[in-house]
Amino acid sequence: MVKLTQRLFILKRRDYLRLLNEKFKESLFAILPIAIIVLILNFTIVAIDHIEIWKFVIGSILVLFGLTLFLLGVELGIEPIGKILGSIMIKINKIWFVVFAGLALGFVISIAEPDLHILGSQIEFVTSGNLSRITIVIAVSIGVAFLLSFGLSRIFYNISLKYIMLILYSIIMLMALFVSNDFMAIAFDASGATTGALTVPFILALAMGVSSMNKDSKASESDSFGLVAIASTGAIIAVMFLGIIFKGGISANDVAEILPHEGIIWPFLLTLLNMMKEMLVALLPILSIFIIIQLTKYKVATKRQKRILTGVLYCFIGLTIFLTGVNAGFMNMGRLVGFQIGVNGNVWIMIGISFLLGLFTVLAEPAVHSLTNQITSGYVHKRTVLIALTLGIGTAIALSAIRIIVSGLQLWHYLLPGYLISIGLMFFVDDLFVGIAFDSGGVASGPMTATFILAFAQGLAMSVDGADVLIDGFGIIAMVAMTPIITLQLLGLIYKMKAKKGT
């Protein structure tokens, strides 16, 4: 009996080590391309202060280990909680519970999303506190809560995603008429930032649970996509509502230079203490929901309880380390690189590096792999979806660089025709591709986009004459969220045409 117990313990330990190794590789592939590009640029066309280089190296190492523990925690703790709640919804099978659960879960999972906190910090920095991080985080979380609840109700009643997205984006376009350009960029960026490495797996788990109530397997798979897209529109609507309240818009308060360095170690120690407190507050609601489950008739077995609680602990430690690395060393390098490339003045270098960053970024996003792993249809190949995403994101960041460089080119010049094309394509593409396309827009804008890429755009806007760091420095996440919707629906159109020809 003792030998059997020891064997089971060894197998369990091996499973943990295998999972940890898998998440480490995932995180390494996320960080390494960005680190290599920065170091190559430092020895070629840009010159970065050695203190900032060391802070970037330390920040990258912290981001690597923090992201590894965080992703491990999401798989062990957050995803199971989402699946448990999805199964509870199936058992209760009441619309009132679906609505209530959607509101509660949408708020608590969004308020814990690291990408949203990073975006809020960026906005607070650029506006010199005129628009605080906590204001953005709470407003977006409320918006996501309402739309997640609405999205779950859609699955419950089996309403077509096409018409829902048409209505939601019509509301957004109408609200855009009353919102200033600065809030327009922040609103669409918030949409991408709120669907990150924590939110996406949780929402996908919920969607799969609720959609499994549909006995038609094909309809069930189609319904399991689209919830991320619907929830992300809540962020846009919430921030636009803020923009209507702030009628005169907000100002950047003459932010025109990169933050000076304060030594190498001290910024990390100071940030670590702040992040521990903030992440404890952010994860406490999720932990509270799990404890409430344990006090009901739906409680889980003791072994599973320990696994989930261990996962939540990993999430806390991982998020704290990850955000410390991001805020103290990793993100400021993005600003410095963008600023130096902008000062260089070569337009083609700016656009080319932007495109390359886009190519590497999408492959590095953990949430992208969560989405592609959900695809089970044999005729939709995961590799093809990744190629379409890669081309879309590379184009998005290159177009964002052009918007910063070309005076007078505004974000809505891209977003208006882009979303009109996206909505138009919905009616020529199968429902499965519509769901995948709209979800991909959210998942492509994860930790790397919200940190390095957004900071890169701000640095570029700081150095280009005529560019506004608040208006032009934001909006890049919005572009990253939009272009995959078009490219993947075009891919769906190609699949449909080939199917008609019998190939």
N, C-alpha and C positions, 0 to 999 in steps of 0.2 A: 504493500500500500504506500509506504514511504517513497519507494522507487518510482511508482506511478505518479505520485504528487510532484516529485522532483522533475520528472520528465515533462509533465504538463507545465510546470513553472518555466522550464528551459524553453519549451515551445512558445509560451506566452512572451518570454523575454526576447526570443528571436523575432517574433511578430512585431514587437515594439521597435527593435533595432532595424528591421527591414523597413518599417514605415518611416522611422526617423531618417534613415538613409535616403529614402525616396523623396522626402520633403526637403532634405538638405540639397540634393541634386536639383530639385525644382527651384529652390531659392538661389542656388549658385548660378544656374543658367539665367536667372532674372537679373542678378547683379553684375556678373562677369562681363557681358557685352558692353554695358554702360561704363564700367571701370576701365576696360581696355580702350574704348573710344576716347575717354577723358585723358588717359595717360599718353596716347598717341598724339592727341591735339596739343597737350602740354609740351611735347618735345618737337612739335612742328610749327603750327600757325598761331598758337596762343601761349602766353607766358603767365603762369599762375604762381603766386607767392608760396614758398615752401611750407609755411605754416598751414595755409589752406589745403595744400596737398596732403599733409599729414592728417589734418582733421577729416579730409575726405576718405583717406584710407581707413582710419579708425571708425568713421561713420559707416563705411561700406561693410566692414567686418561686423559691426553691431547690427546693421540692417540684415546681413546674411543670417546670423544666428537668431536674431529676433524673429525674422520672417519664417525660419525653419520651425521654431517652437510654436509660433502662432498658427501656421498651417497644420502642424501636428495636432494642436489643440482644437482647431476647427473640425478636423476629421474625427477626433475622439470624443469631443464634447458638444460642439455647436450643431453639427449636422445631425447627430442622433436626437438631440432635443427637437430639431425641426421635424424629423421623421416621426417622433413620438406624438408631437402636436398634430401632425397631419393625420396620423392613425386615429387620434382622439376625435378629430373632426369627422372622420368617416363613421366612427361608432355612434357619435351623437347624431350626425346627419340632420342638423337643424340650421337654418339660415341665420338665425339670430346669434348662434354660437360662432359661426363662420365670420360674421361681421365684427362681433366683439373681439374674437381672437385676432383677427386681422389688424384691428386698431391697436391693440396692446402690443402684439409682436412687431408690427411695423415700426412703432416708436422705439421700443427697447433695442431692437437689432440695428436700427439706423443710428441711434445715438452712440452706439459702441463702435461704429465703422471707422477705422483709422484714416481712410482716405478723406472722409468728410472733415475730420479734425485737422488734417493737413491743409485742406483747402481753406478752412476757416482761419487757420493761422496765417496763411498767405494773404488772405483778404484783410485781416486785421493789421498785418505788417504794412501792406501797400496803402491802406486808408489811414494809417497812423491811429488806429483805434476807433475811427468814426463808425465803422461797422465791425462789431466784435465777433470773435470766433463763436462764443456761446450763443449769440443771436442767430447766426447762420445755422449752427448745429441743431438748435431746438426748432427753428422754423422748418428746416428741411425734414427733420424727423416727424413733425406733425403732418407735413404734406405726404410723406411716404406712408405713414400710418393709414391715412384716409384712402389713398389710392391702392394700397395693398389689400385693404378690406374690400374695396370695390372689385379688385382683380380676382380675389378668391370667390366673390359672389358670382362673377362672370363664369368661372369654371363650374360652380355649383349649378348654375342655370344653363350651361353650355351655350353661351352667347358668342357669336363670331368675333374673333379678335379684330378683324378688319374694320368693322363698324365702330368698335370701341376706340381704336387708335385714331380713326377719322374724326370722331367727336372730340377726343382729348386734344389732338393737335390743332383742331379748329378753335377750341377754347384758348389754347396757348397763343396761337397767331393773333387772336382777337385781343388778348391781354397785352401782347407785345406792342400794340399801337399806343398804349398808355404808359409804357415803361421806358426809362432812359437807356442809352447805349451801354452804360457801365453795368446796370442791373441786368440787362439782356445777357451780357457775357457771363456774369456770375451765375445767373439762373441756369443756363445750359451747362455750365461747368459743374454746378452742383448736381445736376442730373447724372453725369458720368461718375462723379466722385462718390456718390452715395451707394453705388452698386459695385462694391469692391470685394476683396478677398474674404471678408466676414459675411457680408450681406448676401452675396450671390449663392453660395452653397446652401445657406439657410432657406432662402426663398425658393430655390429649386427643389429642395427637399419637401417643403410645404406644398408646392405646386404638384409634384409627383404624387404626394399622398392624397390630395383632394381630387386630382384628375383621375385617380384609380377608381373612383366611385363610378366612372363611366365604363360600362361593360364592353363597349366597342374599343378594341385595343388601338386602332388607328386614330380614332378621335381622342382617346386618352393621351396618346403621345403628343398630338397637336396641341391639346389643352395644357399639357405640362410646360410648354413654352409660352412666352408672352407675359408672364407675371412680373418678371424683372423689368420689362419695358414699361408696363403699366405703372408699377411702383415708382420708377424713375421720373415719370411725368409729374408725380406729386412734388418732387423737389423743384422742378421748373416752376410749377404753379405757385408754390409757397414763396419762393424768392421773388417772383414777379409781383406777388401780393405785397411783399416788403417794399418793392420798388415803387408801387403805387402809393404806399404810405409815405416813403421818402420822396415826395414829389419833385424836389429839386435835384435829386440824384446825390451822389457822394463824390468827394474829391480825394485825390491822392496825396494832398498836403505836401506837394513838392518832393516826393520820394524820388531821388534821382541818383542815388549811389548805393553800392553794395555795402552790407553791414561790415564794419571793421572787425578784425579778429581780436579775440580777448584771451590770447594764449591757446594752448592745445587741450589741456585736460579739464580746466575749470568749466567751460561751457557744457561738457558732457555730464559732469557731476551735478551741476545746477539743473539741467534739463531732466536728468534721471529722477530727481526728487519730485519735480512737478508732474512728470508722466506717471509715476507710481500712484499718486493721489488721483489723477484724472481717470486713469484706466480702471482703478478700483470702483470709482463712482459709475463709470460707463458699463462695466460688466455686472454690477450688482443686480440690476433689474432682470437680466437673463438668468442669473443664479436663483433669484427669488421665484421666477416662474417655474424653474425645475423643482424647487423645494415645495411649491404649491402642488405640483403634480404628485409629488411623493406623499402628500397628505390626503390625496383622493384615492378613489378605487382604481385609478389608472397608473398607480406607481409601478416602477420597474424593479427587476430583480437586484439583489444587493451587489453582485459582481458588476452588473451594468451601471449601477449607481456610481461605484468607485471609478469605473472607466470614464464616465461622463464628468465627474467632479475633477478627476485628474486632467481631463481635456480642458476644462474651464480654467484650471490653474495654469496650464501651459499657455493658454490664450493670454492670461494676465501677464505672465512673465515675458512672453514673446512680444506682446504689444508694447510693453514698457521699454524693452530693449530696442525694438524696431523704431519706435517714435523718437527715442533718445538719439539714435544714430541719424535718423532723418533730419531732425530739427537742429542738431548740434554740428553736423558736418557734411552730410550727404547733399542736402537740398541747396545749400548756399553755393556749392560747386556748380550746380546747374545754372544759377544766376551769373556766376563768374565766367563760365564758358560762353554762355549766350552773349554776355556783355563784350567779351574780348573778340568774339567772331563778328559782332556788330560793328565794333570799332575798326576792325580790319577793313570793312567796307566793300568786300567782294560779294556781290549779290549771289553769284552762282555757288560760292562756298557756303553761304548761309542756307540756301535752298537745298543743296546737296547733302549737307550734314543733317539738316532737318529730316530729309527723306530717309537717310540711313538710321537715324535714331528711331524713326517710326517703324522701320522694318524689324529692328531688334527688340523694340519695346513690346510689341504685341505677342511675340513668341515667348516673352518672359513673364507675361501676366498669368498668375495662378488661376484666376477666375475663368480665363479663356479655356483652360484645360478642363475645368469643372463643366463648362457648357458643352464642349465637344464630347466629353465622356457620357453626357446624357443622350447623345444621338444614338439611336438603336436601329434605325431603318437601314437595311442593307444597301439600298441604292444611293444613300447619301454618305460619301466618304469623308472621314474626319480630316484627312490630309488636304483634301480639296477645299474644305471649309477654312482651314488654317491658311492656305495660300491666298484665298480671297480676302481674308481678314488682313493678312500681311500687306498686300497691295493697297488695300483701303486705308489702313492706318498710316503707311508711308506717305501716301498722297495727302492725307488729312494734315499731317504736320508740315509738309512742304507748302501746302496752300495757306496754312496759318502763318508761316514765315513770309510768304508773299504779301499777306494782308498787313503784316507789320511794316514791311519795306515800302509798299505802295501807299502813298498818302491818299486818303479819301476812300479807300476800300474798307468797307465795314463788315462786321460779322453777319448781319442780316442779308448781305449780298450773297453769302454762301448758304446760310441756313434756310432762307425762304424758298429758293428754287430747289435746294437739296431735299427738304421735307415734302415739297409738292411732288417731286419725282418719287420719293419713298412711298408716299400715300397712293400715288397713281399706280405704282408697280404692284401694290397689294392685290389689286383686282385682276392681275394677270398671272399670279404666282400661287402655288398650292399653299394651304394653310400652314403646313409644317414649316416651309421656308419663311413664311411671314413671321412666325413665332421665333424661329432661330435668328432671323435677321435683326428683329427689334431687340431681342435679348442680347445679341452680340454687341450692339452699340453700347450697352451698359457695361458688359463684362470686359470689354477691351480697354476701358479706362480705369485701370487698377492702380496698385502702389507705385509702379514706375512712372506712369503718366501723371499721377497726382503729385509726385515729388519732383523728380529730376526734370521731366519734360515741361511741366508748368513753370518751374523755376527758370529753365532755359529760355522759355518764351518771354518771361518778364525781364531777364537780363538783356535779351535781344531788343525789347521795346525800350529799355533804358538808354541804349546806345545809339539807336536809329533816330536821326533828326525828324521831327514831325510826328513821331509815334507817342501815344499816351500809354503809360504803363498800366493804368487801371482799365482802359477800354481795350487796348491792343494786346496787353500782356495776359489778359484772361481771354477765354473763348477757345483755347486750344483743346481742352477736354471736350467741349461741345462738338468740335470738328471730329475728334476721335470717336465720339459717340454716334455721329451721323453717318460717316462714310461707309462703315460696315453694313448699315441697313441697306444702302444702295447696292454695294458690291455683292452681298449675299442674295439679295432678291434677283439681281441680274443672273447670278449663278443658278438660282431656282428656275428662272425663265429658260436658261440653256438646257437644264435637266428636262423641263417640260417639253421643249421643242424636240429634244432627242427622243423622249418617250413617244411622242406622236409619230416620229419616223421609224420607231421600232428598234432603235439602237441602244 
